[in-house]
Amino acid sequence: MKGKSTTGERDREATEKRLLDTIGKMIAEDGFEKIGINAIATQSGVSKILIYRYFGSVEGLMAAYIRQHDFWLNFPLEYPSRKELPTFVKGMFQGQIEQLRNNPTLKRLYRWELSCNNEMIVKLREQREKVGIDLVKKVSELTGHPQKEIAVMASLLTASITYLVMLEDFCPVYNGIPLNENSGWEQINEGIEVFINKIFQNEH
């Protein structure tokens, strides 16, 4: 029985991976607006019954893709020493930029997520919230800054990064920054470094 169970688990993992790879490819090529259960089943070679069994719906499959690739949901909660904290924080926000810019499927799904409020998306947001609160608490403890101040600064940075990355496909320039060129993102990365340096220089 144990052997059969293990084989079944491996088969399910392989099938789920195939479906996640398929949805990622389909969204990258055509967007998510026209994706339906029949198209996913045809392109993946997986029956609709299994898709519903494993993910509940097309929306559940898309939410699972977000969960698998989301920067914050997969952020390793290993904190540095106080001395290394500024470098850690800079790298964290710059890593968010790099990951999201390099994954056009995830960018499109973020736009989709903004218009959704189903149970799966609510759960994703709750999971992100937990990660964010843990990070804010830790940075507050290490720096001595009030938690409410760190929360606002982190929110401004993360929200701005997400918005600007989603915007770059439609708006080539924002406040004079060329979002459609690497030089623009280098400018943003440099600005993040200046911003974080000022925060840590003004500790009390």
N, C-alpha and C positions, 0 to 999 in steps of 0.2 A: 504493500500500500504506500509506503514511504517513497519508493522509487517512482511510482505513478504520480504521486503528488508533486515530487520534485520536477518531473518531466512536464507536468501540466503548468507549473509555475514558470518554467523556462519558456514554454510555448506561449504563455500569456505575455511574458516580458517581450519576447520577439515580436508578437503581434502588435502590442502597444507601441513598440518602437517604430514598426513599419507604419502604423497609423499616424504617429507624431511626425515622422519624416515626410509622409505624404501630405499632411495638412500644411506643414511648413513650406514644402515645394509649391503647393497649389496657391497659397496666399502670396508667396513671393512672386509668382508669375501672373496671377489674375486678381489679387486682392481677396477680401473675405466676403464681399457682398453677394457674390453669385454661388458661393459654396453650399452644396447640399449633400445630404446623406447618400444619395445615389451616386453622385460624382466621386465622393470619397471612397465608397465601396468599390466602384469600378476601377479607379486609379490605384488603389492599394491592394486589390484582390482579396479584401477581407469582407465577410458578409455583414450586412446591416445589423443582423442579430448580435454579432460580437461587438460591433461598434457601440450599440446601445447598452450591451451588458457591461462593457469595460468603462465607458465614459458617460453613459446616460443620454447624450445628445451631441449634436454638432458643437453646440456652445460649450459642452463639457470637454470635448476634445480640444477646442481652442484654448479654454482655460488651463487645461493640462499642459499645453505647449508653453503658455506664459509661465506657469509654475516651474517648468523644467529649465527655462532660459532666463527668467527674471533675475536681474543683478542683485536686488536686495534679498529676495527669497533664498538665494544661494550664497549669500555673503558669509564667509567664514568668521564666526564670532571668536576670534583670537585677538586679544588686545595687546598693544605694545606697551613699553614702559613710558613714563611721562616724557622722557627726553625724546623719544622717537615719535611721539604723538602727532606733531605737526606734519611730518612726512607721511605718516599713516593716513591722516585726514585728507591731505591733498591727493594722495594716491587713490583714496576711496572715491572721491568725486570724479577724478580724471578717469578712473576705471569705469565708472558708470557711463561716461561719455563714450569711451572706446567700445564698450560692449554693445551699447544701444545703436551706435552709428554703424557698427559692423553686422548688425542683424536686421535687415529690412523687414523681415517677417514680424519680428517682435515690435518694431515701430508701428507697423500697420495694426497689429493686435492691441497695442496701447490705445490707438485711436478708437478701435472698436470697443475697448473696455470702457472708455469715457461715456459711451452711450448706453451702457448696460448696468443693470442693478439686480441681476438674478443671484440666487443663493451661492453659486460657485464663485462669482466675482466678489461678492461680499466677503466670502471666506478668504480669498486671495488678499483682499485689502486688509483684513484683520491680521493675516500672517505677516504682511509687510509692516503693519503698524507695530506689531510686537518687536520685530527686528529693529525698527527705527527707535522705539522707546528704549530698548536695551542699549543701543549705541549712544543715544543722547544722555542717558544716565551715566554711562561709563565715562564719556568725555567730560561731563560735568564733574564727576568725582575726581578725575585726574587733573583738571584745570582749576577747579574752584569756582568756575563760572556758574551762576544759577542755572538750573536745568531749563527753566522757561526761556532764558536767552539762547541757550544752545539749541533748543527745539525750534525757535524762530529762524535762526541762522541756517540750520540744517534744512528746514523746510523750504526756505527761499532758494537755496542752492539746488536741492534735488528737483524741486518743481520747475525751476528755470531750465535746468539741464534737460529734463524730459520734454518740456514745451519746445525748446529751441531745436532739439534733435528731430522731433516730429515735424517741426515747421520747415526744416531745411529743404524738403522735397518740393515745397510750394512757394517759399519766400527766400530768394537768394541772398538778401541783405537785411540785417536787423540792427538798427542803431549804428549803421556804417560797418558792421562786422559781416564779412562775406561768409555766410553759412554754407554756401555751396563750394567752398574751397578749404583745403586743409589749413591754409594760413589763418583763416578765420577761427578755426578751432584751436589752433596754437595760441591765438590771442586770448581766447576764452580760458584755456588752461593756464596761461600766464596770469590772467586776472584772478583765477581761483587761488593761485599761489600767493598773490599780493593780499587778497582778502583774508586767507587763513593766517598769513604772517601777522597782519594787523590784529586779528583776534587774539593770537597768543602773546603778542607784544603788550597788549592792554589788559592782561590778566590782573586780578586784584585779590 
